Amino acid sequence: MLRPSPSPAVPRAPRRHRLWHALLVLGVVAGVPGCATFGTPGARPTVVMTDRAPREIYAHGEKMMARGLYERAVEDFQELRNFHRDDPLSVRAQLALAEIRFKKGEFEEARYAYEEFATYHPRHPDMDFVVYRIGLCLWKRAPRLSGRDQSTTKAAVNTWVGFEDRFGESEYTEEVATLRQKGVDRLSAGDLFVARFYAKRKAWEAVRGRSAELVRRFPDSRHVEEALARYAAAAHRVGRTIEAEAARDRLVALHPDSRWLPSVVKVLEEPPGSPPEDEVFVRPYRMPGMTQLPPGGR
């Protein structure tokens, strides 16, 4: 092979001219499709069409995602989405793009992406994974302390309601059931916290109402045992003896060895109380010093 002929010597331009030329070249390169924009943090490269087959593009995107090279994986999957819409792998690429969002910790954006996928492909064979991920995106953003706003936890639990019935053979069934139960316990811990607050102030009608609400809304919660005990005692103290006995009997049926049972029996042996003359509603979260959470409220 012949070596190329050396180029004739070119006089060096003044330094300021060389700097201007370099900036001009960078500006041209930044405008070329497929080249990353310099000096713009987080800028996504422009996706261009290559001569690769869809299967090759998808395989390469999966490899990049497995290695944590998410931006390069996005380029591959976006190429499939933009230029191979009719190929079945384009649908897989849409799901992969949502998964990249999840892996990057962008849970809100990932949830929207999964929900969009579910809207357009409701009968996709991976729908169990999609529903699992939608709930998990919500769960990841929910506060762990039960004393805080748990609307996100509630949304996650609602997403997973009936998961076993829809996807009985799913590999995610066990994990969904575990997380959903944790969510129910977290939500019910908030009601129990309020019931305890009212009990310290001997606001028995408020205790009865809050405990009854917990039992009604979260019958599978691990806090139902204490709630039934507080419900029975509070109902007896406001003269609702039939309700008190029914709550005691249910506590015995569900938890015959409950540590709360002796105290309930003792209260029900006392003369029943009478309804309060004036019921005053107090917002517990506005009272000073109310920061303690019930055990297991996480």
TIKETI-746961 format. One line per 3 residues: their letters; for each residue z, x, y of N, C-alpha, C. Coordinates in steps of 0.001 Angstrom, whole numbers. Layout:
# residues N
A = Z,X,Y,Z,X,Y,Z,X,Y; ...
END
This chain:
# residues 298
MLR = 0,861,-1194,0,0,0,0,886,1229; -874,570,2175,-959,1340,3408,184,968,4327; 721,1982,4935,1778,1745,5909,1155,1283,7213
PSP = 1758,408,7906,1187,-63,9180,1163,1061,10198; 160,1004,11001,38,2017,12039,1116,1832,13076; 1658,2970,13540,2717,2835,14543,2184,2220,15815
SPA = 2963,1414,16446,2553,767,17692,2636,1773,18825; 1733,1646,19809,1803,2559,20943,3096,2359,21708; 3569,3444,22258,4826,3392,23013,4684,2472,24197
VPR = 5716,1688,24432,5742,743,25553,6900,1120,26453; 6632,1290,27724,7723,1652,28635,8809,573,28620; 10090,981,28629,11222,20,28633,11308,-653,29982
APR = 11505,-1942,29975,11638,-2714,31210,13021,-2490,31806; 13174,-2749,33083,14516,-2662,33671,15499,-3567,32934; 16787,-3209,32994,17817,-3912,32216,17866,-5398,32539
RHR = 17768,-5768,33823,17850,-7188,34178,16666,-7962,33616; 15483,-7275,33530,14329,-7948,32937,14511,-8139,31441; 15109,-7134,30790,15345,-7249,29336,16316,-8403,29063
LWH = 17354,-8526,29879,18326,-9609,29690,17673,-10971,29869; 16829,-11111,30891,16118,-12372,31118,15208,-12706,29947; 14533,-11702,29397,13650,-11928,28253,14432,-12383,27030
ALL = 15617,-11788,26813,16438,-12185,25661,16899,-13630,25782; 17307,-14011,26986,17743,-15405,27176,16592,-16372,26975; 15404,-15988,27403,14234,-16840,27227,13921,-17031,25757
VLG = 14011,-15951,24971,13747,-16037,23534,14768,-16951,22860; 16046,-16807,23230,17073,-17665,22648,16822,-19131,22971; 16363,-19403,24182,16061,-20778,24555,14935,-21354,23741
VVA = 13921,-20552,23461,12798,-21025,22650,13249,-21290,21225; 14042,-20350,20657,14490,-20507,19270,15377,-21733,19128; 16221,-21976,20142,17132,-23129,20052,16378,-24434,20045
GVP = 15165,-24452,20600,14391,-25690,20638,13512,-25895,19444; 13452,-24924,18542,12608,-25051,17355,13297,-25939,16343; 12614,-26968,15787,13247,-27829,14775,13737,-27006,13599
GCA = 14950,-27349,13124,15505,-26660,11973,16389,-25498,12365; 16421,-25122,13637,17268,-24027,14088,18516,-24602,14738; 19662,-23978,14474,20904,-24451,15053,20928,-24163,16543
TFG = 21619,-25040,17270,21730,-24861,18707,22842,-23869,18996; 22512,-22806,19693,23483,-21776,19997,24405,-22260,21100; 25664,-21852,20986,26626,-22163,22033,27098,-23599,22047
TPG = 26777,-24388,21036,27214,-25782,20977,28061,-25984,19731; 29380,-25900,19841,30233,-26046,18665,30017,-27389,17992; 29884,-27372,16659,29733,-28603,15893,28358,-29204,15934
ARP = 27395,-28529,16583,26036,-29083,16652,25393,-29064,15278; 24731,-30144,14925,24071,-30232,13628,22626,-29761,13750; 22173,-28945,12814,20779,-28515,12856,19847,-29708,12663
TVV = 18669,-29622,13250,17665,-30654,13078,17143,-30620,11644; 17072,-31790,11025,16617,-31873,9648,15093,-31885,9626; 14512,-31034,8805,13058,-30960,8685,12664,-31222,7241
MTD = 11437,-31605,7053,10912,-31869,5713,10417,-30573,5092; 10832,-30316,3868,10391,-29134,3148,9442,-29557,2034; 8942,-28576,1297,8010,-28883,210,8725,-29030,-1128
RAP = 10067,-29198,-1106,10812,-29342,-2349,10733,-30777,-2870; 10823,-30900,-4175,10864,-32224,-4792,12233,-32855,-4552; 12328,-34199,-4529,13623,-34856,-4286,14732,-34386,-5223
REI = 14401,-34200,-6504,15433,-33758,-7448,15957,-32376,-7084; 15066,-31519,-6632,15466,-30171,-6243,16331,-30213,-4985; 15971,-31077,-4055,16759,-31206,-2823,18160,-31698,-3141
YAH = 18250,-32712,-3992,19559,-33284,-4307,20424,-32277,-5057; 19843,-31568,-6008,20597,-30575,-6779,21140,-29484,-5862; 20314,-29056,-4918,20769,-28023,-3987,21883,-28560,-3082
GEK = 21769,-29820,-2646,22821,-30419,-1830,24139,-30508,-2575; 24082,-30882,-3845,25299,-30939,-4660,25933,-29558,-4785; 25098,-28539,-4974,25603,-27180,-5100,26274,-26737,-3809
MMA = 25670,-27048,-2669,26259,-26673,-1385,27583,-27411,-1155; 27625,-28685,-1537,28853,-29456,-1356,29968,-28902,-2233; 29646,-28535,-3464,30650,-27971,-4368,31214,-26663,-3825
RGL = 30413,-25921,-3103,30863,-24650,-2534,31553,-24820,-1185; 31621,-26043,-696,32244,-26273,593,31351,-26003,1776; 30065,-25806,1534,29099,-25579,2612,28542,-26931,3043
YER = 29351,-27693,3726,29049,-29084,3979,27853,-29280,4911; 27710,-28441,5914,26595,-28620,6840,25257,-28413,6141; 25200,-27447,5252,23957,-27220,4513,23702,-28367,3540
AVE = 24779,-28902,2966,24627,-30059,2079,24129,-31267,2857; 24639,-31442,4081,24199,-32560,4917,22704,-32458,5191; 22212,-31257,5451,20776,-31079,5696,19958,-31563,4506
DFQ = 20414,-31212,3300,19669,-31625,2100,19692,-33145,1938; 20872,-33723,2037,20986,-35162,1815,20291,-35956,2917; 20331,-35439,4147,19624,-36114,5223,18113,-36005,5042
ELR = 17659,-34904,4479,16221,-34783,4196,15793,-35856,3201; 16623,-36081,2193,16312,-37144,1235,16314,-38505,1917; 17294,-38741,2763,17393,-40030,3440,16239,-40254,4413
NFH = 15806,-39196,5076,14790,-39343,6120,13361,-39381,5582; 13101,-38599,4535,11718,-38397,4110,11416,-38875,2693; 12451,-39334,1961,12222,-39802,581,13006,-41095,358
RDD = 12830,-42040,1243,13574,-43294,1188,13330,-44074,-89; 12148,-43967,-649,11801,-44761,-1827,12306,-44140,-3118; 12804,-42924,-3056,13303,-42268,-4263,14739,-42723,-4540
PLS = 15073,-43015,-5799,16452,-43441,-6117,17512,-42438,-5671; 17141,-41172,-5608,18114,-40172,-5193,18496,-40319,-3723; 17697,-41051,-2964,18053,-41303,-1569,19331,-42125,-1481
VRA = 19515,-43056,-2420,20734,-43860,-2451,21926,-42974,-2806; 21723,-42084,-3773,22778,-41157,-4143,23132,-40250,-2962; 22124,-39891,-2195,22361,-39027,-1041,23218,-39741,2
QLA = 23010,-41047,174,23826,-41803,1129,25293,-41775,727; 25547,-41926,-569,26925,-41870,-1051,27495,-40462,-899; 26654,-39464,-1127,27112,-38079,-980,27492,-37772,467
LAE = 26771,-38325,1417,27094,-38104,2820,28460,-38694,3170; 28762,-39862,2595,30090,-40439,2801,31163,-39557,2176; 30854,-39008,1010,31820,-38156,315,32102,-36870,1092
IRF = 31094,-36343,1759,31295,-35149,2582,32264,-35452,3713; 32115,-36615,4335,33044,-37021,5374,34476,-37039,4833; 34630,-37598,3638,35961,-37680,3040,36531,-36294,2776
KKG = 35727,-35423,2205,36191,-34075,1877,36551,-33277,3122; 35943,-33604,4239,36241,-32914,5486,37462,-33507,6193; 38047,-34550,5610,39218,-35171,6209,38901,-36141,7320
EFE = 37644,-36532,7453,37237,-37497,8472,37326,-38901,7858; 38547,-39366,7645,38766,-40544,6822,38250,-41835,7459; 38359,-41958,8761,37864,-43164,9403,36339,-43232,9324
EAR = 35668,-42111,9616,34212,-42077,9519,33758,-42256,8077; 34507,-41676,7147,34166,-41829,5726,34280,-43284,5298; 35314,-43970,5766,35475,-45384,5395,34290,-46209,5860
YAY = 33854,-45985,7088,32696,-46716,7588,31467,-46422,6731; 31310,-45159,6332,30146,-44780,5527,30194,-45444,4149; 31381,-45478,3530,31518,-46131,2221,31279,-47640,2348
EEF = 31813,-48229,3404,31627,-49672,3590,30161,-50009,3831; 29463,-49161,4563,28028,-49385,4776,27278,-49297,3451; 27658,-48319,2634,27028,-48197,1315,27276,-49458,491
ATY = 28516,-49949,504,28845,-51151,-267,28075,-52368,234; 27821,-52422,1528,27065,-53546,2091,25626,-53554,1608; 25011,-52385,1578,23607,-52295,1208,23388,-52209,-307
HPR = 24404,-51794,-1046,24242,-51622,-2505,25440,-52229,-3236; 25651,-53533,-3116,26854,-54148,-3691,26909,-54122,-5211; 25779,-53917,-5871,25755,-53900,-7341,25550,-52493,-7897
HPD = 25787,-51500,-7073,25600,-50122,-7530,26607,-49792,-8634; 26196,-49039,-9665,27125,-48726,-10767,28354,-47924,-10350; 28324,-47284,-9202,29477,-46517,-8730,30322,-47311,-7735
MDF = 30219,-48636,-7754,30951,-49434,-6789,32462,-49302,-6979; 32927,-49057,-8194,34363,-48854,-8390,34849,-47626,-7624; 34053,-46567,-7637,34391,-45362,-6878,34391,-45653,-5383
VVY = 33435,-46436,-4924,33322,-46749,-3504,34547,-47535,-3031; 34948,-48567,-3782,36120,-49362,-3406,37387,-48509,-3464; 37474,-47677,-4471,38612,-46753,-4577,38692,-45860,-3348
RIG = 37555,-45329,-2923,37520,-44431,-1772,37807,-45175,-454; 37321,-46388,-309,37591,-47147,910,39102,-47327,1083; 39758,-47746,6,41214,-47896,80,41917,-46577,314
LCL = 41411,-45510,-283,42050,-44204,-136,41898,-43673,1285; 40767,-43966,1916,40590,-43567,3319,41655,-44235,4192; 41937,-45499,3930,42986,-46198,4671,44356,-45626,4342
WKR = 44589,-45373,3072,45884,-44853,2627,46183,-43497,3257; 45177,-42657,3369,45365,-41318,3933,45787,-41383,5402; 45414,-42446,6086,45716,-42571,7509,46990,-43373,7784
APR = 47579,-43939,6742,48757,-44790,6927,50013,-43933,7093; 50932,-44333,7966,52198,-43592,8119,53065,-43768,6886; 53780,-42724,6527,54624,-42779,5338,55948,-43479,5602
LSG = 56436,-43410,6829,57711,-44037,7149,57534,-45545,7293; 58344,-46293,6558,58181,-47742,6548,58572,-48385,7872; 59290,-47664,8723,59670,-48223,10007,58544,-48247,11020
RDQ = 57415,-47630,10704,56289,-47606,11635,55292,-48723,11298; 54308,-48860,12163,53287,-49890,11961,52554,-49636,10646; 52642,-50585,9730,52066,-50423,8395,50822,-51280,8192
STT = 50111,-51582,9262,48897,-52388,9120,47838,-51661,8295; 47790,-50326,8392,46815,-49569,7595,47199,-49583,6120; 48488,-49475,5834,48939,-49592,4445,48579,-50962,3870
KAA = 48803,-51992,4658,48468,-53350,4219,46976,-53477,3936; 46142,-52879,4789,44695,-52938,4577,44302,-52219,3291; 44952,-51097,3000,44661,-50372,1762,45042,-51202,540
VNT = 46223,-51798,589,46668,-52644,-534,45708,-53807,-731; 45294,-54442,354,44366,-55569,246,43012,-55131,-323; 42593,-53928,2,41326,-53415,-534,41380,-53289,-2043
WVG = 42547,-52928,-2558,42679,-52676,-3997,43140,-53899,-4796; 43398,-55021,-4128,43812,-56220,-4867,42682,-56651,-5809; 43026,-56888,-7069,42030,-57321,-8048,41123,-56224,-8554
FED = 41476,-54963,-8295,40612,-53855,-8725,40447,-53849,-10247; 41537,-54084,-10961,41464,-54068,-12430,40565,-55169,-12961; 40563,-56320,-12295,39722,-57423,-12747,38239,-57129,-12505
RFG = 37938,-56472,-11398,36537,-56168,-11079,36020,-54981,-11871; 36885,-53976,-12043,36437,-52728,-12665,37417,-52329,-13771; 37478,-53152,-14795,38449,-52934,-15860,38300,-51607,-16578
ESE = 37088,-51076,-16653,36842,-49834,-17386,36796,-48623,-16464; 37137,-48789,-15221,37029,-47692,-14262,38051,-46599,-14544; 37652,-45379,-14314,38562,-44247,-14484,39589,-44175,-13353
YTE = 39394,-44970,-12297,40298,-44938,-11155,41335,-46058,-11203; 41310,-46866,-12256,42199,-48031,-12338,43665,-47621,-12280; 44044,-46611,-13028,45456,-46204,-13080,45924,-45675,-11725
EVA = 45127,-44840,-11078,45523,-44297,-9786,45599,-45391,-8726; 44649,-46313,-8757,44669,-47417,-7799,45935,-48250,-7982; 46302,-48538,-9229,47502,-49333,-9490,48754,-48621,-8977
TLR = 48808,-47309,-9170,49967,-46534,-8714,50079,-46552,-7193; 48966,-46289,-6517,48986,-46258,-5059,49249,-47640,-4469; 48678,-48667,-5097,48895,-50023,-4602,50370,-50398,-4705
QKG = 51028,-50013,-5801,52452,-50309,-5946,53277,-49558,-4901; 52910,-48317,-4629,53597,-47571,-3575,53432,-48266,-2226; 52241,-48800,-2003,51990,-49518,-758,52839,-50774,-647
VDR = 52940,-51528,-1733,53767,-52741,-1750,55228,-52390,-1493; 55700,-51329,-2131,57089,-50912,-1915,57315,-50469,-469; 56333,-49800,92,56458,-49349,1479,56501,-50537,2442
LSA = 55656,-51531,2204,55631,-52709,3071,56926,-53510,2947; 57403,-53682,1726,58620,-54474,1528,59851,-53743,2051; 59806,-52412,2084,60940,-51652,2610,61183,-51987,4076
GDL = 60128,-52315,4794,60299,-52710,6189,61089,-53998,6320; 60777,-54992,5488,61535,-56246,5518,62990,-56022,5105; 63202,-55157,4118,64563,-54890,3669,65373,-54197,4761
FVA = 64739,-53324,5498,65394,-52647,6607,65896,-53662,7634; 65071,-54649,7946,65457,-55681,8918,66583,-56550,8350; 66504,-56896,7062,67561,-57710,6451,68900,-56978,6494
RFY = 68888,-55685,6247,70120,-54900,6314,70672,-54872,7739; 69781,-54773,8692,70189,-54767,10097,70935,-56058,10444; 70381,-57194,10056,71018,-58473,10347,72333,-58635,9583
AKR = 72385,-58088,8354,73615,-58214,7562,74774,-57493,8239; 74510,-56345,8864,75577,-55615,9557,76129,-56427,10721; 75321,-57302,11273,75743,-58136,12397,76135,-59542,11965
KAW = 76191,-59736,10638,76602,-61015,10052,75731,-62179,10543; 74473,-61884,10785,73501,-62921,11148,72892,-63444,9854; 73644,-64271,9156,73306,-64621,7776,72030,-65446,7658
EAV = 71773,-66314,8606,70538,-67086,8529,69314,-66176,8646; 69414,-65159,9497,68316,-64198,9627,68168,-63359,8359; 69299,-63003,7754,69258,-62264,6481,68579,-63106,5407
RGR = 68964,-64371,5340,68377,-65259,4332,66860,-65378,4530; 66434,-65590,5750,65012,-65747,6006,64202,-64510,5704; 64715,-63350,6135,63970,-62113,5898,63937,-61757,4416
SAE = 65037,-61947,3700,65076,-61642,2263,64154,-62572,1485; 64164,-63848,1855,63279,-64801,1191,61816,-64431,1424; 61511,-63979,2617,60139,-63583,2935,59713,-62384,2106
LVR = 60616,-61435,1923,60298,-60268,1088,59986,-60694,-347; 60846,-61558,-903,60638,-62000,-2287,59333,-62768,-2419; 59006,-63568,-1414,57779,-64359,-1474,56529,-63496,-1365
RFP = 56531,-62555,-421,55331,-61758,-158,55147,-60622,-1151; 56264,-60065,-1634,56163,-58878,-2493,56967,-59076,-3776; 56574,-60022,-4613,57368,-60297,-5824,57397,-59133,-6814
DSR = 56445,-58200,-6705,56413,-57063,-7618,57052,-55811,-7030; 57641,-55927,-5859,58249,-54761,-5223,59552,-54373,-5921; 59842,-53089,-5880,61104,-52634,-6461,62290,-52978,-5576
HVE = 62027,-53515,-4377,63104,-53919,-3480,63498,-55388,-3670; 62842,-56078,-4590,63149,-57491,-4819,64576,-57669,-5328; 65048,-56733,-6129,66406,-56844,-6676,67441,-56962,-5562
EAL = 67409,-56047,-4619,68365,-56103,-3513,68106,-57322,-2626; 66837,-57654,-2439,66507,-58797,-1584,67069,-60095,-2160; 66968,-60267,-3470,67529,-61469,-4093,69036,-61524,-3910
ARY = 69695,-60389,-4041,71146,-60349,-3874,71529,-60721,-2437; 70820,-60164,-1481,71126,-60479,-80,70781,-61937,246; 69726,-62417,-356,69321,-63807,-151,70391,-64758,-673
AAA = 70889,-64502,-1878,71905,-65368,-2472,73182,-65389,-1633; 73638,-64195,-1231,74879,-64112,-459,74715,-64770,910; 73600,-64514,1562,73384,-65077,2894,73231,-66591,2836
AHR = 72524,-67098,1833,72338,-68543,1703,73684,-69246,1493; 74559,-68637,686,75881,-69231,450,76695,-69258,1738; 76563,-68241,2553,77362,-68139,3773,76888,-69077,4878
VGR = 75700,-69645,4710,75230,-70642,5683,75186,-72036,5048; 75870,-72186,3917,76007,-73500,3317,74854,-73947,2440; 73937,-73098,2123,72819,-73463,1256,73155,-73049,-185
TIE = 74066,-73766,-778,74604,-73364,-2081,73567,-73461,-3198; 72713,-74465,-3149,71696,-74607,-4203,70734,-73422,-4169; 70322,-73032,-2969,69447,-71873,-2836,70152,-70603,-3311
AEA = 71423,-70488,-2974,72187,-69304,-3360,72280,-69186,-4881; 72553,-70288,-5552,72657,-70252,-7011,71313,-69972,-7662; 70241,-70523,-7081,68902,-70263,-7621,68542,-68788,-7490
ARD = 68890,-68197,-6366,68610,-66770,-6170,69440,-65917,-7122; 70702,-66314,-7314,71540,-65580,-8272,70974,-65665,-9680; 70537,-66863,-10089,69987,-67022,-11438,68715,-66204,-11611
RLV = 67915,-66139,-10585,66689,-65339,-10680,67021,-63858,-10759; 68038,-63433,-10032,68473,-62038,-10113,68955,-61702,-11509; 69688,-62605,-12115,70176,-62384,-13482,69020,-62305,-14461
ALH = 68023,-63181,-14270,66884,-63196,-15189,66046,-61915,-15080; 65856,-61446,-13849,65004,-60266,-13650,65759,-58960,-13845; 67024,-58952,-13433,67806,-57708,-13487,69216,-58024,-13991
PDS = 69354,-58259,-15279,70669,-58654,-15812,71757,-57598,-15614; 71375,-56356,-15481,72351,-55283,-15285,72381,-54795,-13839; 71961,-55627,-12920,71873,-55226,-11527,73231,-54815,-10959
RWL = 73232,-53749,-10204,74462,-53294,-9574,74876,-54219,-8433; 73953,-55096,-8007,74245,-56025,-6925,74899,-57317,-7433; 74821,-57557,-8723,75277,-58841,-9273,76768,-59094,-9055
PSV = 77666,-58132,-9297,79098,-58415,-9085,79424,-58864,-7663; 78805,-58243,-6670,79091,-58639,-5285,78565,-60039,-4997; 77419,-60399,-5600,76868,-61747,-5404,77796,-62790,-6017
VKV = 78272,-62526,-7233,79184,-63455,-7902,80450,-63634,-7085; 80945,-62549,-6521,82164,-62618,-5718,81972,-63491,-4478; 80809,-63337,-3824,80537,-64133,-2624,80412,-65609,-2983
LEE = 79728,-65914,-4087,79523,-67313,-4469,80802,-67987,-4936; 81850,-67213,-5256,83141,-67791,-5619,83933,-68221,-4386; 83532,-67730,-3229,84206,-68101,-1990,83734,-69487,-1534
PPG = 84468,-70135,-665,84004,-71426,-117,82702,-71213,652; 81747,-72110,521,80482,-71938,1248,80680,-72040,2749; 79839,-71357,3475,79912,-71397,4925,79131,-72565,5473
SPP = 78911,-72536,6752,78154,-73603,7418,77056,-72984,8258; 75999,-73727,8507,74884,-73175,9305,75361,-72760,10686; 74789,-71726,11248,75180,-71300,12603,74776,-72342,13630
EDE = 75604,-72486,14646,75314,-73476,15679,74103,-73070,16517; 74085,-71811,16932,72979,-71310,17759,72378,-70094,17083; 71113,-70222,16694,70421,-69104,16064,69778,-68257,17151
VFV = 70171,-67018,17207,69651,-66093,18204,68752,-65091,17504; 67530,-64996,18010,66576,-64039,17428,66707,-62700,18140; 66959,-61664,17372,67110,-60315,17917,66036,-59432,17317
RPY = 65348,-58701,18167,64326,-57779,17679,64996,-56462,17297; 65073,-56137,15993,65817,-54937,15565,65197,-53659,16082; 63893,-53625,16273,63279,-52386,16687,63520,-52085,18155
RMP = 64155,-53031,18879,64484,-52787,20274,65952,-52407,20454; 66692,-52376,19351,68104,-52045,19459,68280,-50537,19425; 69182,-49986,20208,69396,-48533,20206,70001,-48057,18894
GMT = 69586,-46884,18469,70152,-46255,17281,69608,-46747,15967; 68608,-47633,15971,68080,-48173,14721,66940,-47288,14223; 67300,-46188,13609,66289,-45257,13106,66382,-45044,11610
QLP = 67454,-45516,10994,67631,-45293,9561,66728,-46207,8755; 66083,-45637,7718,65217,-46418,6845,65885,-46655,5514; 65515,-47723,4827,66107,-47965,3504,65645,-46920,2528
PGG = 66470,-46561,1535,66056,-45574,523,64786,-46024,-156; 63893,-45082,-388,62639,-45413,-1041,61645,-46051,-132; 61826,-45971,1173,60924,-46597,2109,59694,-45797,2386
R = 59415,-44811,1566,58238,-43964,1768,57202,-44247,710
END
